[in-house]
Each structure stands twice: as structure tokens, then as C-alpha cells.
Amino acid sequence: MRVSVVIVTYRSKGDIAECIASVRRSLGNVSHEIIAVDNGSDDDTAAALCDRVDHLVRNPTNFGFARAANQGVT
């Protein structure tokens, strides 16, 4: 089994590293991928995500949580 985790971010630079670390700890040895969708953050959140996630979607503006979550799933 492989688990895909979608994280939607917006101005989360200060918290995103711990969020991702917590997800990885929680999953333990379960095969997984982390997909992040940044909603146009202006605080370098996307840069903080680059090396921490398997796939990053960068939106030019904040499209809202639901649309961003759907982007991560597709």
C-alpha cells in the first residue's frame, strides 16, 4: 500500500518543516509520498518546501483550500 498525503500551504514557512516531519513520523515505514500545494505564499514557503516534499504545486495566488486540495489529488 502507498499513501499520498496532500498538504495545502499559505504563508506557512515557520511551521511547514515540523508539519512534514510529523507526517513522516506518523507514517513510519508505510510507503508514502507528500504532495504540497502552495497557495501563492509571499513568505518563501514554497522555497522551504522544495527539498522536503515529493511533489510541489505552486499557485500564483491563493485559490482557496478546496481548490488547492483538489490540485494535489490530481
Secondary structure, DSSP 8 states (H G I E B T S, - for coil): -EEEEEEEESS-HHHHHHHHHHHHHHHTTSEEEEEEEEES-SSSHHHHHTTT-SEEEEESS---HHHHHHHHH-
